[in-house]
Each structure stands twice: as C-alpha cells, then as structure tokens.
Amino acid sequence: MSASEHERGPITVRAHAKINLFLEVFGRRPDGYHDVATALQAISLADRLVCTYRRSPHLTLSVSPPNPDLERDDNLVLKAARALRAYTGVIAGAAVDLEKRIPTAAGMGGGSADAAAALIALNLLWHLRLRRPELLSIAASLGSDVPYFVQGHGTALCEGRGERVTALPPSMARDLVLITLPIPVTTAVIFQSLEPADIRLRRPGNALQAPAERLFPKIGEARRLLEGITQRSVSMSGSGPTLYCLGSSPGDAEAIAVLIQNAGFQAQALSTVSHPMVIEQR
C-alpha cells in the first residue's frame, strides 16, 4: 500500500437499525409514493461497514456472513457509491466489507442504514468534503429511509416520502425486545394493499400493520400470542414483519425476551441509541 492509500483509510462506520414508533400514511403522490409521517428511533442492533481505498475505479462488496442475495450489483451500498461518484466526478474506487447483523427485508431499515454508512464513509475516504445537505440530496435519491440515517438524529420525525427529517426529543423508552419473524415481506406490496381505513389511522400506531396482517396472517397471530405472553403492547416496525415491545429496564427487557424465546420465537433485548451512524475508525 502506498503512503497516499494509507492516509485514505480504512473508514469504519457502525450503522444502526431503526424502529418506527408510529407511522401514518396519507395520499399517494404524483411520483407513485405515499406521503408519510413517522417517528424513527435508532436501536443498538447494528451492521458494520468498512471501506478501504482503491486507486482503481473498481467498487467491490463483500458481505459477512456470506450472502449471495446481498453481494449483488444492485445492493444499496454500491448504488450509494455510484451515486456519490456521479455527483462529484471522483474516479477512485473502494473495497467495501459489510458485517451484516440487521435482518434484511424486516422493516428495520438495514439496507438504508448501510447505504447511509457508505455515503458517510466514502465521503471521508475519498476526501470529498461534501456537507450534509449535499449528502442528504444524494440520500433521498436512494430510498425513503436513507436521509434519516444520514441526518444522524437518534429520534426523528420523517415526513413527505421520508426525506424531511426533524429531530425529536429522545424517546423515554430506553429498553425494548425485538422479535424477528421468518416471513418474507416486500414494502411495495404492503403499500399497494393499503385500504382507506388504514390511511385514516391517527398516531400512535402503524398504518402498515393492518395490511401486513391481512396479507400475512401469521404476523397478526404472532403479535396477539406475544401480547398474551408478555402482557405488553406489541407493535410492528415499518412494513414488517419485525415486532417489538418496550421494557421498563434492561433486566425487564431481558426477562421478556426469555419469555418470548421460550414460546419458540427469535427475540433479543436491545436498547435505543442516540445516533444511527457512528464512525468507529478514520
């Protein structure tokens, strides 16, 4: 490695998952998306992305544990890198190593978090010095949740398609239990299944929960069962299928997680965090 390459990296970013504290859906926009209002909260479950400088223009992505479905050219990490290069004209490349811990297609923004981490890491690695408004503009072109992760508020209100991000006071809830269900859910399909009664929902609540439970009855069955076991309200994050419930303390969350695990579900006790993106190494 040359001296210049050594000075340029690697850059490591921890990309945290999110949950939706509430989610309202309004009318369909001219671009085909729906207007939404949602409160997002970053949680302690996180992926880790390491970007290493390459003088050649090649972009490579390696995922751990190996997952051929993620190591594809249409992965949001590579889309983010290409969008950043198109915006700035930079010719440099990067090798990206992604340690994946956030479940995919689970309503926790894992792909969006990874895309935001790539924008932040490569902005540093390639010495681009883009300011946050520029990064937010690129982020909005990649996906509805990506601006939230780039903006960096742990608790935030996201409106419009998700691109308008406003900081909120930190959530009073610090501890939670996350329940992941092995049900393949596609966000677009859930939005397409919205009915007028779903859109009239007023917070607190998740307007996507009803259509998700209609399309995938096992989500509703699991939620009702878990509410009976835990005697707590169980909510769905995003378009699902991930469910969560709040704990009053770390010990309480651990005890709830054990109850849920004993019922045959995959559950883990987690906490909220104050920043969705954390630069670990630069």
Order of alpha helices (4+ residues) and beta strands (2+ residues): alpha-beta-beta-beta-alpha-beta-alpha-alpha-alpha-beta-beta-beta-alpha-alpha-alpha-alpha-beta-beta-alpha-beta-beta
